[in-house]
C-alpha cells in the first residue's frame, strides 16, 4: 500500500488567477491492482536550477479507470504565485525547460492540472529557484516514500543535497531493473507479479536504488513483492506474512504450490508451515478478496514466494507440543473418594491445541546414540494470597505413531525415547494425549499452568 498526497479539485477559471490550494496530508491509496482514490502519487518537486540549463519536472497520477488516459496541463507563475498562466506544451506528465535568470524574480512556480474524464485534480505548487552560478553538491541523502512495493506499484525517491541550494542534477539507477526500474525523476516502478507459479521469473526481493550528484552517491533499499522467500533449517516453522493489508481486503485462502496446488483454510494475514522437511521445498501464495467501486466482490492473488529448507548437521529438538486441556468442574476435582490420592473416575481431558507435534531432527555428522527425556511441574495458579497447585499425570499418546509415555507432575526426569538406531529421527503427533488430575477438595476456581522441560542428549 502506498499513501500519496491528494490535491483539491478546482475549476479552470480559478487556476488562471491563483493556484489550487494543495493539501499535502490527504492520501491516495494504491494497493496492488486496486486504486481506492484517484490523485497524484508523484508530486512536482522543488529544485534549484542553473540558468540556461535544462530543468525537468515530472508528476504521476493513480487512476482507477484504466480506460481513460490522464490529461496533464502545466501552469506557471513568475510573480511569486500571484498569477498563473497555462504553458503551451504537450499534455504529458513531464515538462522540461531552460530557465532564464532574473535578479528581481529568481523563482518560478509550477502547478499541474490533471483531468481524468470529468474529474480534475491539482498538484502541489513546486518552486524552481534559478541561479547564475553553479553550486556544486558536496553530499547527498536519499529515501523512498514507501520502502515496500507491491508488484506493479510505484514510489517516489527524494534526494536532499548538501548544500540545499546545490544545482547538480540527481541521476538515478536501479541495480536490478528486471525487479524495479527508476526513471530520471526518481519514480520507481515494481515489476508485475509472475503468473507462472513455477517461478521461472523472479518477481520479488530487494532492489537497491542509487542516487548520484557531482561524484557523491547514496543508496536506498526497496522490497518488491508482498510475500518474500523464507529459508529455514529443517524442522523449524516457516511463516509467510502479508504486511500493510488494508481493512477492506481479506485473505480468502493460502495455497501451497508443489506438483499439484493445494489449498488451506487459513484466512489470517500470515500462514505458518511446520514442521519442515528437506522435501518441503515449494512455493506459497494467498488469494485475496475485496469489493470494487461498483460493489462487486473481486479476487486477486499475491505474488508467489518460495520456501527453502536447509539441512542441518546437528541433533536438534525442532518442535515440542503445546497442550491445552480445556476445563474441569470444581465438583469433579473436589469429589470425596475412598482413595484420597487419586480420583476413582479420572477427570480425563482431551488436548485441544493444534500444536501437538514432537520432532527431533538427527543430522549428526558422526552418528551417536541419543535419548529424549522430559520433566513436568505441578499445575500452578497465582492468587493474591498464595500459589494454588494441582498434581496429576500426563499421558503422552499417539496411536498412529505407537508412542505411549507418562509424565508425572513431580518434576522428576522421565525418559521418553532411546532409539536403538543412532540415525533415527522422531516425529510424533501427540493429539491423543490425556491428563488425569489428583483429587483436591481445596482447589480454587481459575486457570492453572504447568511447564514441560524437554531434554535431548547425545552420547559423548
ABEGO torsion letter per residue (X at the ends): XBBBBBBBBBBAAAAAABBBBBBAABBBBBBEABBABBEBABBBBBBBBBBGBBBBBBBBBBBABAABBBBBBBBBBAAGGABBBBBBBBBBABBBBBBBBBAABABBBBBBBBBBEABBBBBBBBBBBBBABBBBBABBBBBBABABBBBGBBBBBBBBBOBAABABBBBBBBABAAABBBBAAGBBBBBBBBABAAGABBABEBBBBBBBBGGBBBBBBBBBEABBBBBBBBGBBBBBBBBGBBAABBBABBBBBBABBBBBABABABBBBOBBBAAABBBBBBBBBBBBAAGBBBBBBBBBBBBBBBBBABBBBABBBBBBAEBBBAAAAABBBABAABBABBBBBBBABABABBBBBBABABBBBBBBBBBBBBBBBBBAABBBBBBEBBBBBBAAAGBBBBBBAAGBBBBABBBABAABBBBBBAAABBBBBBBBAABBBEBBBBBBBBBBBBBX
